[in-house]
């Protein structure tokens, strides 16, 4: 696949990840959209294959971090945050309990 197609695919993937990760948060959606577009426009005239490969690698790492590590939180009260993990972030093997266990 040519560099141009790889760049366009990654651009599209970043925007899809952005819309999934920051769903219902207009401020974060807009900020992420502007940053993605700014970075791609800034480097659109790059011709060095080596530099393009490095930038693609960095952008793919950013997309992976956003997709796998970012959880939305919403302030619902003064000292309370409601976390909204995406389905892909929920793990089957990690037990969770709202109540602490008694030490025996």
C-alpha positions in Angstrom: 0.0 0.0 0.0 1.4 3.4 -0.9 2.3 6.0 1.7 -0.6 8.3 0.7 -3.2 5.5 1.3 -1.6 4.6 4.7 -1.8 8.2 5.7 -5.4 8.6 4.7 -6.3 5.3 6.4 -4.7 6.4 9.7 -6.3 9.8 9.4 -9.7 8.1 9.1 -8.9 5.7 12.0 -7.9 8.5 14.3 -11.2 10.3 13.6 -13.2 7.1 14.2 -11.4 6.5 17.5 -11.9 10.2 18.5 -15.6 9.9 17.9 -15.9 6.7 19.9 -13.6 7.7 22.8 -15.1 11.2 23.3 -18.7 10.4 22.4 -21.2 13.0 23.9 -18.4 15.4 24.8 -18.5 18.2 22.2 -15.6 20.1 23.7 -13.2 17.1 23.6 -14.5 16.0 20.2 -13.8 19.4 18.7 -10.4 19.8 20.4 -9.3 16.3 19.1 -10.6 17.0 15.6 -8.7 20.3 15.4 -5.5 18.7 16.7 -5.7 15.7 14.3 -6.4 18.0 11.3 -3.7 20.5 12.4 -1.0 17.8 12.7 -1.8 16.2 9.3 -2.0 19.7 7.6 1.3 20.7 9.1 3.0 17.6 7.6 1.1 17.3 4.3 4.1 18.3 2.2 6.5 15.8 3.8 8.3 13.8 1.1 10.8 11.8 3.0 9.7 8.2 3.2 11.6 7.7 6.5 10.0 10.7 8.1 6.5 9.6 6.9 7.0 6.1 8.4 8.1 7.6 11.8 5.1 10.0 11.8 2.7 7.1 10.9 4.2 5.0 13.7 3.7 7.8 16.2 0.1 8.5 15.0 -0.7 4.7 15.2 0.6 4.7 18.8 -1.6 7.7 19.7 -4.6 6.0 18.2 -3.9 2.8 20.2 -3.4 4.8 23.4 -6.7 6.6 22.9 -8.6 3.4 22.1 -7.2 1.3 24.9 -6.4 3.6 27.8 -8.8 6.6 27.8 -12.0 6.4 29.9 -14.6 9.2 29.8 -15.6 10.7 33.1 -18.4 13.1 33.9 -18.7 15.3 37.1 -22.1 14.5 38.6 -21.6 16.0 42.0 -19.0 18.1 43.8 -16.8 15.1 44.7 -18.3 12.5 42.4 -17.3 11.4 38.9 -19.3 9.0 36.7 -17.0 6.8 34.7 -18.2 5.6 31.3 -15.9 2.8 30.1 -16.4 1.6 26.6 -17.3 -2.1 26.1 -13.9 -2.8 24.7 -12.2 -1.6 27.9 -14.1 -3.9 30.2 -12.1 -7.0 31.2 -13.7 -10.3 32.2 -10.9 -11.4 34.5 -10.7 -8.4 36.8 -13.1 -8.7 39.7 -14.7 -5.5 40.9 -16.8 -4.8 44.0 -18.4 -1.6 45.2 -18.0 -2.8 48.8 -14.6 -3.5 50.2 -13.8 -7.0 51.3 -13.2 -7.7 55.0 -9.6 -8.8 55.7 -9.5 -12.3 57.3 
